[in-house]
Amino acid sequence: MSAPKPHDPRATGISPDQLTAQFEEILAQPTHSLADEAEVLGQAHTLLNEALQER
């Protein structure tokens, strides 16, 4: 069995352009109520949080 290899901190999981495209796609979703808007903003927050955790 081989030993696990640590994550290379220099490697990025997502490029800034990919992050921007995904962020814009999420924010482009139509909202018809405050609950819908909160859901979309929650998705955007999750995306940004995950991208920051990878750094």
N, C-alpha and C positions, 0 to 999 in steps of 0.2 A: 504494500500500500504506500502511495506517495504522500508526502507531507503537503498540506494546503499551502498555496502561494499567496502572499499578501497582495492586496489591491495596489496597483501602481497609482499613486496620488496625482501623477502628471497626466494620466489618461482621463479624458473627459467622456462621460456617458452620452452626452448630447451636445451638439454644436449650438452656438448662439443662434444661428439661422434656423435650425430645427426647432429650438425652443420658442423663438419668435413666431414661427409658422403655427406651431401647436397652440400657443397662447392666443393668437389672432383667431384661429379656428374655433376655439372654445368661446371667446367673447363675441363671435359672430352669430352664435346660436340665438334664435328669437326668444324673447321673454314676453309673457303675457300677464305676468303677475309678479308681485314682490317675492313670492316663494320661488318662482322660476328664476328670477334674477339672483336670488341668494344661492340657488343651486349652481348656476353658471359661475358666479364669483367663487364659490367653494371649490369647483373644479379647477379654476385658474389658480387659486391659492395652493391646492394640492400639487399641481404641476410645478409651480415655482418652488415650493418647499422640497419636493423630490429632487429637483435640479440642484438646489443649494446643498442638499445632503450628499450628493455625489462628489462635490468639490472637496 
